[in-house]
Amino acid sequence: MRVMRVVLRLRASPTMLGPEMTSDRHMDRRMDMAERLDELEIKLSFTEDTVDALNRVVAQQQARIDLLQDELRILFQQIRQNTAAEKGDLREEIPPHY
């Protein structure tokens, strides 16, 4: 004689579940939240590293800009001095073909 087993699937509501089943669901939720929190902490760490690296680059660029501005200022001063020294009486200059 064959015995057949019938398995009924019931959708269990939290009220039908025992205390151990509801605590498992809460544990799963806590694990999910812990995993999400870990991911956020990792992303924050990478973001902080990126911001620090960008700050260093910006500081280096600003130092370079300051240096270039100083050099440009010196060049303008030299140009002014040279143009002031070159200005003279054009009648006293010897033409270039002599």
C-alpha positions in Angstrom: 0.0 0.0 0.0 1.3 3.4 -0.9 1.1 6.3 1.4 0.9 9.7 -0.2 2.1 12.8 1.5 0.3 16.0 0.9 2.2 19.2 1.7 0.1 22.2 2.2 1.8 25.6 1.8 0.3 28.2 4.0 1.2 31.8 4.0 2.1 32.5 7.5 1.4 35.9 9.1 3.5 37.2 11.9 0.8 36.4 14.3 0.8 32.8 13.2 4.6 32.6 13.6 6.2 31.7 16.8 8.6 34.1 18.6 11.6 32.4 17.1 10.3 33.0 13.6 9.6 36.7 14.1 13.1 37.1 15.7 14.6 35.5 12.6 12.9 38.1 10.4 14.2 40.9 12.7 17.6 39.4 12.6 17.5 39.3 8.8 16.5 43.0 8.7 19.3 43.9 11.2 21.8 42.0 9.0 20.6 43.9 5.9 20.9 47.2 7.8 24.3 46.2 9.0 25.4 45.3 5.5 24.0 48.6 4.2 25.8 50.5 6.9 29.1 48.8 6.1 28.7 49.7 2.4 28.0 53.3 3.3 31.0 53.5 5.6 33.2 52.1 2.9 31.8 54.6 0.3 32.4 57.4 2.8 35.9 56.3 3.4 36.6 56.3 -0.4 34.9 59.7 -0.7 37.0 61.2 2.0 40.2 59.9 0.3 39.0 61.4 -3.0 38.3 64.7 -1.4 41.7 64.7 0.3 43.4 63.9 -3.0 41.5 66.7 -4.8 42.3 69.2 -2.0 46.0 68.4 -2.5 45.7 68.9 -6.3 43.9 72.2 -5.8 46.5 73.4 -3.4 49.3 72.5 -5.8 47.5 74.2 -8.6 47.0 77.4 -6.6 50.7 77.4 -5.7 51.6 77.1 -9.4 49.1 79.9 -10.3 50.7 82.2 -7.6 54.1 81.4 -9.0 53.0 82.1 -12.6 51.4 85.4 -11.5 54.6 86.5 -9.9 56.6 85.6 -13.0 54.1 87.5 -15.2 54.3 90.6 -12.9 58.1 90.5 -13.3 57.9 90.2 -17.0 55.6 93.2 -17.3 58.0 95.2 -15.1 60.9 94.3 -17.4 58.8 95.2 -20.5 58.0 98.6 -19.0 61.6 99.3 -18.1 62.8 98.3 -21.6 60.2 100.4 -23.4 61.0 103.3 -21.2 64.8 103.0 -21.9 64.2 102.6 -25.6 62.1 105.7 -25.9 64.4 108.5 -26.9 64.8 111.0 -29.7 64.3 109.1 -32.9 66.4 111.7 -34.7 69.5 110.7 -32.8 69.1 107.1 -33.6 71.1 105.7 -36.5 69.0 104.0 -39.1 69.6 100.2 -39.2 71.1 100.3 -42.7 74.2 102.3 -41.6 
